[in-house]
Amino acid sequence: MQDIESGRILIVDDEPANVRLIERVLRGDGFHHLVSTTDPTEVLTLFAREKPDLILLDLWMPEKDGFQVLEDLTPWIPQDTYLPILVLTGDTSTDVKSRALAGGAKDFLTKPFSPGEVLLRIRNLLETRMLHLRLEVHNHLLEEMVRERTRDLHQARFEILERLARAAEYRDDQTGDHTRRVGRMAGELAERIGAPAEHVELIRRAAPLHDVGKIGIPDGVLLKPGRLTSRELDLMRQHCLIGANLLSGSGVPLLDVAATIALTHHERWDGSGYPEGLKGEDIPLAGRVVAVVDVFDALVHERPYKAAFTVQEATAELEGGRGSHFDPTVVDAFLEMIAEDFIVVADQQRDAPDALEFVALRRMDPDEGRAA
C-alpha cells in the first residue's frame, strides 16, 4: 500500500501563520508533498493541478469562505471517490459542523489545535484515503479481468458458432468459405439499408449459420446432381426448420437472430417461399437480407450440381427476382454494392471462363440446387 507520508496535502487558510505552523508540523513528521494558499479563490486551480489526497480547509476567510469552497469542489470530486476534507475552525457550534459535513467535510480540527492532534487526524484520514485508492485499483483490475474473460467467452462462442456453420457447409462446400462470405456480405448489406449498428453486427455474426440445418439432410438429397423429386424437395426444405430448432430457445440475441435467419432465408417477397409462406415485410429483415446474398453467392460459385455463374449472370438473376423472390429495396442496395466492386468472389470464380453456358435458374433455390 502507498505510504501515508507520500500523500499530497493542500492547505487553505487565510492566516499565513497558521499555514506555516501546519507545514512545519507536517514536514517534521515526514510529509513533504505540501501545497498551501492563503487565497481561497485559488483552490480550484490548485486542486486540478495538484490532485491532493487531503485538503485542510479553514472555514472563515474573506472573499470566499470555506462553505463556498466546499460547494465549488463538489462537482470536481466523483461521488465514488473518497477525498477527505479536514475543516479548520474555531467555531464549534452544531450548526457550523452540520453545514460543513453536509458540504463534504470529513472531520474537524478546532483552533487552536495541538500538533499531536493534527498529525493523528491527518494520518487517520490519509490511511482511509490510501485504502480507498488501493481498493479502487483492485476493483479496476477485477473489472478488467471480468471484461477480458467476457471477451474470451464471446470470442469462444463466436468461434464455436463459426465452426458449427462450417461443419454444416462442409458437406457441399469443403472450403467452408460460403458461410463466411454470406456473413460479410449480409453485414454490409444490412448496414447499407439502414439497420441499427447492433443489429448489423448480429446479422453479420448470425448469417453464417443460415444453413446449419443441412446437418439433418441426407447426402443423397443434399448432393444429388439431378432434379429432386417432390419427396426429396420436401425433405430438403426441412433444413430451415431443423436449423431454427437447433438455434432457438437460448435467449442469446445472436442465436435468436441466427434462428430467425435459418427459418426465413427461403421465404419469398411474393409469399411463395417456405417453410411458412411469409410475404413482404412479414419476413424478418435478417431473412430478407440473407436471401439475397445467399442466392448470389451460390450462383457465382461452383456446386456439385452446377457450374459457377459470372457476376453478370448472377446479377441478372437477382434483378429477375426483384419484387417476386426478393425484397426490391434489398436487391437494389445489393446491386449498388456490386456496382461499387464491394463483392469479391472467390478463386473458383476468378478461374472460371469469362463466358459460361448460361442456364436459366430464375427463382433459383440455392440449397435445392435446381430450378424451382
N, C-alpha and C positions, 0 to 999 in steps of 0.2 A: 504494500500500500504506500502511496505517496507520503513523504514526511510532512508532518504538520507545519514545520518551520518553512517549508517551501511554498506555503500558501501566500497568495497575493492579497494584500490588505490595502483598502482605500480608506483614508481618514478624512472626515469632513467636519471641520469645526472653525467657526469664525474667529476664535481666540488663538493667536499664534502660540501663546504659552502652553495652552492645552495640547496643541499639536506636537510641540517639541517634547513635552513630558511623555506623551504616549509613544512617540517614536523612540525616545531614549529607553523606555521600559521594554519595548518590543525588541529593539536591537540587542539590548543586554541579555535577552532570553533566546537569541538565535534567529530572530525574524529579520530578514533583510529585503524582502520584496514589498517595500512600502511606498505608497504614493499618497501625498497629502495635498489638501487645498483648504484655504480659508474662504473661498468664494463658492457658495452653493450653486451658482449658475454654471460652474464648470463640471458639475458632477456627471452629466450625461456624456460629455466628451471624454472624460477620464474613464468612465465605465466602459464605453465602447472600445477605447484604445487598450486599456489595461486588463479587462476581463477579470475583475477581482473575485477572490473566493470568499471574502468577508468585507463588509462595509461598516465602519464605525461612524455613526451619524449623530451630530448634535441636533437638538430639536429647535432651539430658539436662536435664530440667526436673522440678520437684516436681509432685505431684498426678497429672500425666499427661505421660508422656514423648513424644518425637517419634514413636516407633514406634506408640504408641496413637493419636496424632493422624493419622498416615498411614492407619491402619486405619479410623478414623472417617470420613475423607474419601473412601475408596474408593467407597462407594455413591453419593456425590454427583457423581462425575466420570464421565461417559459413556465407555465403552470406546473409542469412535471420536474422542474429543476429546484433543488434546494440551495438557495443562496442566502446565507444568514446576514441579517442586518442588526447590528448591536447599537441600540439608541443610547446616547449620552445626554443626560438631563438632570437638572437639579429639581425638577418638578415631579414629585412623587404622587400626585393626585390620581385617583382612579380613572377619571375621565381622560386624562392625558395618556395613561398607559393603554386604555381601551382603544383610543383613536390610533395610537401607534401600532398596536397589534393588528387592528383591522386594516391598517395601511400596508402591512407586510413585515413589520419588525418581528424579530425572533426572541430578543432578550433586551434587558436594560442594565445600564450602569449609572448609578446615582452619583452626581457630583456633590462634594469632592470624593474621588474614588481612590482606593489604595492600589498600588502596583500589583500586589498579590492577587487581588480580586480581578483586576483587569486581565492578567495572564490566565487565570483559571477559566474565566468565561470565554475568552478568545480561544483557548485550547479546546474547550468543550465544543464550541460552535464549529471550529475548523475540523475537529475529529469527525463530527457528523457530516460536514461537507465532504471530506475525503471519502468517507464510507459511501456516501451517496454517489460520488463520481465513480468509485470503484464498481458500485452496483450498476451504474449506467453502462460502463464498459462491458461488464459481464452480460448485461441484458442485450447489448448490441451484438456481442459475439454469439449469444444464443439465437438471436433473431436471424443473424447471417447464416448460422448453421441450419436453422429451420428453412430459410429461403433456399439454401444450397441443396438441402435434402429434398425440398419440394421440387426444385428444378430437376434434380436427378430422377425423382419419381415420375414427373411429367415426361421427361425425355425417355425413360424406360417404357412408359405407357405408349408414347408415340412410336417407339421402335417396335414394340410388340405388335401394335396395330398395323404398322407398315409391313412387318414380316407376315402377318396373317393375310394381308391383302396380296402380297407377293406369292404366298403359298397357294392361294386360290387361283391367281392368274397364271402361275407356272404351268398349269395343266394345258393351256393353249397358247401361252406366250412365255417361253422358257427364260427370257431375259427379265421378265417382271417389269419392264420399262413402261408398259402401258399404264399401270396404276399410277406411277409417278408422274407421267405426262398428264394424265387426266387431272391429278391433284393440282399441278402447277397451272394448267390452263383454266381449270374451274375457279381457282382463287383469283386469277387475273380477270376473268370474265365477270365474276360476281362483283369485283371492285368497280369495273367499268360501268356496270348498270346501277351503281349507287347503293349497294348493300352496305350496312354498317361495318366498320372495320373489324369488330369482334366476330361478326357473322362471316365475313370474308375469310378470316383465319380458320374458323371452324369448317367451312366448306373446303378450303384448301387441304386441311388435315383429314377430313372425313371422306372426301371424294374417292381416294384410292381404294376404299372398302366397298365401292358400289357393287362389285361382282363377287363379294365373298361367298354368296350363296351358291356359287358354282361348285363349291366343295361337295354339295349334295347331288350333283348331276352326274350320271354315269358317263364314262369316257365314250361309250358307243354312241351316245347322243351328242355330247359336247364337241367331239372331234369328227363327227360324221361328215364326209366330204360332199355328200349329195343332199338332195332336198329332204327335209324332215317330214315324216308322216304326221298326221294330225295328233296322234297319241304322243309322238316324240316332241312335237311342238308344245303341247300342253305340259309335258314333263320339263322341257327347257324353261318354260315360263315360271316354273316353281322356284327358280333361283332367287327371284325377287322376295318371295315370302320367306324362303329359307334364310336369306341374308338378314331380313328385317327381324326375324325371330332370334337369330344369333346375337344381334346387336342391341335389341330393345330391352327396356326394363332396368337399366343400370342406374339411371338418374344422373349420369355423367353427360354434360352437354355435348361433348364431342361424339360420344357413342349415340346419343339421341339423334343428332344430325346425320350421322352415318346410317342409322337405321332408316331414317326418312329417305335418304338418297337411295339406299338399297331397294326400298319398297317402290319408289316412284320414278326412277330414272327411265322406265319404259312406258310411262304414261305419255299420251299424246295430246297436243293442244286441242284437237277436234273431238277428243273423248273416245277415240278408237283404240287407245292403248290398254295396257294391262299392268297390274292384276285387278285394279278396281275401276277402270274406265273413267278416271277423273278427267275433267275438262277445264281448259283455260287456266285462270288463276286459282282454281281449286287445287291445282298441282302445286306443291310447295316450290318456292323459288329454287332451292338447292337441287331438287329433282329436275326442274326445267333447265338449269344451267348444265348439269352433268349429262343430260340427254344429248345436248348439242356437242359437247366436247368428246363424249364417249363415241358417238357415231363418227365424228370427223376422224378421230384417232384410229378407230377400227378400219375406216376406209383407206387411209393413207399408209397403212402398214399391212404387210403380208400376214395372212392367217392360214391355217391348214386347209380351209375351204375356199380361198380366194387369193388372187394376186393383189398387190398394192395399187391403189389409185394414185394418180397425180393429184397435187393440191388443187389444180384447176377442176379436175373431175369431181373431187370431193366437195369443193365449193359449190359446184353446180347442184349436187345432191342436197346440200343444206338449203340452197335457195329454192329448190323444188319443194322442200318440205316446210318452207316458211308459211305459217298460218294453218297448216294441217297437222304435221308431225310436231313442229317446234313452235315455241313462243316467238312471234315475229321480232319483238324487242331484243330478245336474247340472241337470235340469229344475226340481226343487224350489228349488234355490238361485237359478236364473234367475227363477222366478216371484216369489220374495221380492224380487229386485231391481226387478221391475216394480211390485210392490205398494208399494214404498218410493219410487216415482217416480224411480228411478235412470235408467230408459230414457227418452231424449229422442229422439223421432222427428223426421225432417227436415221441411222445409217442405211437401213433397208430401203428407205425411200430415196435417199441420195444416190444409192447404187441402182435404183430402178431405171428402166428406159424412160426417156422423156415422153414417149407416147406408148401407152398400154392399150391393149384391145379393150375397148370400153364395153362394159356390161351394165345395163341399166339396172340399178338397185334402188330405185326410188322408194322411199319409206322403209329403207333397209333397217332391219333389227340386227345390230352387230353381234349379239350373243347367239342369235339363231343362225347367223351366217348365211341366211338365204333371203331371197326377195319375199317379202310378206304378201 
